[in-house]
Amino acid sequence: MTSSLHITKPDRPELAKHDASILDLVFAMDCTGSMASYIESARDNIREIVEEIVVSEKSDVRLALVEYRDHPPQEATFVTRVHDFTSKVNEMKGWLEQCQAHGGGDGPEAVADALHDVLKLSWRTQSTKIAILISDAPPHGLDPVGDGFPNACPAGLDPFQIVRDMAQKHITLYTVGVEPPIMPYRDFFMSLAYITGGQYVPMINAKLLAKVIIGGVREEISLDHLMQNAQEDIDREMKKAEADGVDEKEKAKRIAHLFASKNMHVQQMANFAGAHSTLAKESYSKCTNMFQMQQQFQAQQPPPSMYYQQAVAPSFIRPPVPLSYIQQAPPPPFVQHPLPGASYQQMQHPTYSVTSTDVKTDEMNYDLLANQAVSEEQAARIVQKWQNRT
């Protein structure tokens, strides 16, 4: 449900019935050829991830894994492979050991199918529900160039409809975007996370994946506790904001002020480079389906000549990524407007140099900060969670 729709559900479920010490955590991992280092990082660190969450948050943790590749004929092995929740870390590690980076076919992958399988897992009603999507490629139907299924997922699955269903089930989605390949589509992945009240996390070093998972999970548990403790206050403030007809930005300011006035604090994962863009929050997240998303995405693209500047940053990289983030880069993969006669192979795998002067790599440390005032970014995510409760 988007913010433009009037919410007429007076009987919202009691958040007090939700137990933030019960955690259901799923990884949805792109298992195509370029993702080997991320699969290895998850496998090598899964025990550390679980042990730190259990010790720090006293959580009852279950784990699940959804592997995804692509549809035939682009990929002959599998579209998705689902491993439902287990409380056994060794079982999860065994699944990851069997997970191999292979194939991929065209550029886009079966992102919609993976999200659908995540939604259908055996989630516990009272758990904190977190899904972490790790990807370096867009779904089918976003950018038609280089897409074997330009009209969207061949199974008829729609990422926007699915994430709205996830939000209604209180599943928070974190999208971990492997940069630089994902950068042309980062606003899209931001919007998916934003709808559920989650975060987009840019990732340029697979070794930091465990830190992101731990930090993100602990922040979400902290926010869940906060929402439970302040449920009546949040309900009252949000209903007043809706009666006043204010926009989502103003709602977030009011929620942040509410928590500040009560001196309520949370944990925050440092994620400066992943702050939701205006495009993701105010435009893409309002799409109800992939058809609308594709139209908006294409409307953001510049004239074809702008893609073929030699030894300069691609001009189409959208905020909040500064152009200095990429230097001396040829045109990006899956170019929207190729020159006549250009082949798909000529569009693949450019060499990027990540040396931003605005978003420095040493700022991507994902440290977990304790006892923090609720930021407007977090308040905006709380607004999304509140609006999408069934």
Secondary structure as UniProt FT lines:
FT   TURN            3..4
FT   HELIX           15..17
FT   TURN            20..21
FT   STRAND          22..30
FT   HELIX           33..35
FT   HELIX           36..57
FT   STRAND          60..68
FT   TURN            72..74
FT   STRAND          80..86
FT   HELIX           89..98
FT   HELIX           111..119
FT   TURN            125..126
FT   STRAND          128..135
FT   TURN            140..141
FT   TURN            145..146
FT   TURN            150..151
FT   TURN            154..155
FT   HELIX           159..168
FT   TURN            169..170
FT   STRAND          171..178
FT   TURN            179..182
FT   HELIX           183..185
FT   HELIX           186..196
FT   STRAND          200..203
FT   HELIX           206..208
FT   HELIX           209..229
FT   HELIX           231..244
FT   HELIX           248..261
FT   TURN            262..263
FT   STRAND          265..269
FT   HELIX           272..274
FT   HELIX           278..282
FT   HELIX           284..286
FT   HELIX           290..299
FT   HELIX           304..307
FT   TURN            310..311
FT   TURN            315..316
FT   TURN            319..320
FT   HELIX           323..325
FT   STRAND          326..327
FT   TURN            340..341
FT   HELIX           344..347
FT   STRAND          353..354
FT   HELIX           361..363
FT   STRAND          368..373
FT   HELIX           376..387
//
